[in-house]
Amino acid sequence: MSLMVFIGKKVPEVFVVRYFRGPEFPFSTIEHPSGSPATFNTLGEFRSGGFGWVKEQMKIYEGIRLSHDAIVPVFPPKQAKKLLKDRDVVLICLNDSRELTFEPMRFVKYDLGGLVGLGKDYRQTLPWPTTSTEFWPCFDAALRDAS
């Protein structure tokens, strides 16, 4: 499972999109965004409860496999550009080696398929499970690189 964290540059809102693995896993590592984003009113609110929320999401959703017909659209049609513009993006991913990876992302197009990572030189990793003391510096480094 992966979480894509969108932090507003002009508005304080933070929202998080959940990505789920398909039923072909482990033979395919493709993930699908699905469901309404989780919303935090400010970055401060995300910082105060975000680590616990991320731990809970990883625990609950790690084993869920989502087929194409079960995908729920994340945004209303034609709203993605409006909702995604002026945001910094950090991907948080739990990989098969039980490492939490933080990767800064950039838009090439304002939709969920229009994001690209900055590459391995910008990734931060931690063994999972981890502590909030270790989590936030890695998140902050990825966020700085995404800006």
C-alpha positions as CSV (number, residue, x, y, z in Angstrom):
1,M,0.0,0.0,0.0
2,S,1.1,3.5,-0.7
3,L,-0.1,6.9,0.4
4,M,0.2,10.1,-1.7
5,V,0.3,13.2,0.5
6,F,-0.8,16.4,-1.1
7,I,0.2,19.6,0.8
8,G,-1.3,22.9,-0.2
9,K,1.0,25.7,-1.1
10,K,-1.6,28.5,-1.1
11,V,-4.3,26.7,1.0
12,P,-3.6,25.0,4.3
13,E,-5.4,21.8,3.5
14,V,-3.6,18.5,3.3
15,F,-5.2,15.4,1.7
16,V,-4.0,11.9,1.3
17,V,-4.9,9.4,-1.5
18,R,-4.6,5.7,-0.8
19,Y,-3.2,3.4,-3.4
20,F,-4.0,-0.3,-3.3
21,R,-2.3,-3.3,-4.8
22,G,-4.1,-5.4,-7.4
23,P,-5.0,-9.1,-6.9
24,E,-2.0,-10.1,-9.1
25,F,0.4,-9.1,-6.3
26,P,3.2,-10.3,-5.8
27,F,3.4,-11.0,-9.6
28,S,2.5,-7.4,-10.3
29,T,3.3,-4.4,-8.2
30,I,0.8,-2.0,-9.9
31,E,-1.2,0.0,-7.4
32,H,-4.5,1.7,-8.0
33,P,-5.7,5.0,-6.3
34,S,-9.2,4.4,-4.9
35,G,-11.7,6.1,-2.6
36,S,-12.2,9.5,-1.1
37,P,-9.0,11.2,0.1
38,A,-8.4,11.6,3.8
39,T,-8.3,15.3,4.7
40,F,-6.5,17.3,7.3
41,N,-7.4,20.9,7.6
42,T,-3.7,22.1,8.0
43,L,-0.2,20.7,7.8
44,G,-0.1,21.2,11.6
45,E,-3.1,19.0,12.0
46,F,-1.4,16.4,9.8
47,R,1.8,16.7,11.9
48,S,-0.1,16.2,15.1
49,G,-2.0,13.1,14.1
50,G,-0.5,12.0,10.8
51,F,2.1,9.5,12.0
52,G,-0.5,7.6,14.0
53,W,-2.9,7.8,11.0
54,V,-0.2,6.5,8.6
55,K,0.6,3.6,11.0
56,E,-3.1,2.7,11.1
57,Q,-3.5,2.9,7.4
58,M,-0.5,0.6,6.7
59,K,-1.8,-1.9,9.2
60,I,-5.4,-1.9,8.0
61,Y,-4.8,-1.8,4.2
62,E,-1.6,-3.6,3.7
63,G,-3.3,-6.9,2.9
64,I,-6.1,-5.5,0.8
65,R,-6.1,-6.3,-2.9
66,L,-8.3,-4.3,-5.2
67,S,-9.4,-5.4,-8.6
68,H,-10.1,-3.0,-11.4
69,D,-13.9,-3.3,-11.0
70,A,-13.7,-2.4,-7.3
71,I,-11.8,0.9,-7.8
72,V,-13.7,4.0,-6.6
73,P,-12.8,7.3,-8.3
74,V,-10.8,9.6,-6.1
75,F,-12.0,12.9,-7.6
76,P,-15.2,13.9,-9.3
77,P,-14.7,13.9,-13.1
78,K,-12.8,17.0,-14.4
79,Q,-11.9,18.1,-10.9
80,A,-8.4,16.7,-10.6
81,K,-6.6,19.7,-12.0
82,K,-8.4,22.2,-9.7
83,L,-7.7,20.0,-6.6
84,L,-4.1,19.1,-7.4
85,K,-2.8,22.5,-8.6
86,D,-0.5,24.4,-6.2
87,R,0.4,21.4,-4.1
88,D,3.6,19.7,-3.0
89,V,3.5,15.9,-3.1
90,V,5.2,13.2,-1.1
91,L,4.7,9.5,-1.8
92,I,4.9,7.2,1.3
93,C,5.2,3.6,0.4
94,L,5.7,0.4,2.4
95,N,7.8,-2.0,0.3
96,D,8.2,-5.7,0.5
97,S,11.5,-5.3,2.4
98,R,9.5,-3.7,5.2
99,E,10.9,-0.3,4.6
100,L,9.0,2.9,4.5
101,T,10.0,5.0,1.6
102,F,9.4,8.8,1.2
103,E,9.7,10.1,-2.3
104,P,9.1,13.7,-3.4
105,M,6.9,13.9,-6.5
106,R,6.4,16.5,-9.3
107,F,3.5,17.0,-11.7
108,V,3.9,16.7,-15.4
109,K,0.2,16.8,-15.7
110,Y,-2.4,17.7,-13.1
111,D,-3.9,14.2,-12.5
112,L,-3.0,11.2,-10.4
113,G,-1.3,9.6,-13.4
114,G,0.7,12.7,-14.1
115,L,3.1,12.5,-11.2
116,V,6.8,11.5,-11.4
117,G,9.3,10.8,-8.7
118,L,12.5,12.7,-8.4
119,G,14.5,9.6,-8.3
120,K,16.5,7.4,-5.9
121,D,18.8,10.2,-4.9
122,Y,15.9,12.0,-3.3
123,R,14.3,9.0,-1.6
124,Q,14.3,8.6,2.2
125,T,13.9,5.2,3.7
126,L,13.3,3.8,7.2
127,P,12.8,0.3,8.6
128,W,9.2,-0.4,9.4
129,P,7.8,-0.2,12.0
130,T,9.4,3.1,13.0
131,T,8.8,6.0,15.4
132,S,7.5,9.5,14.9
133,T,10.9,10.8,15.9
134,E,12.4,9.0,12.8
135,F,9.3,9.5,10.6
136,W,9.0,13.3,10.5
137,P,12.6,14.2,9.5
138,C,12.3,11.8,6.5
139,F,8.9,13.3,5.6
140,D,10.3,16.8,5.9
141,A,13.3,16.1,3.7
142,A,11.1,14.7,1.0
143,L,8.7,17.6,1.3
144,R,11.6,20.1,1.0
145,D,12.7,18.3,-2.2
146,A,9.1,18.3,-3.6
147,S,8.8,22.1,-3.1
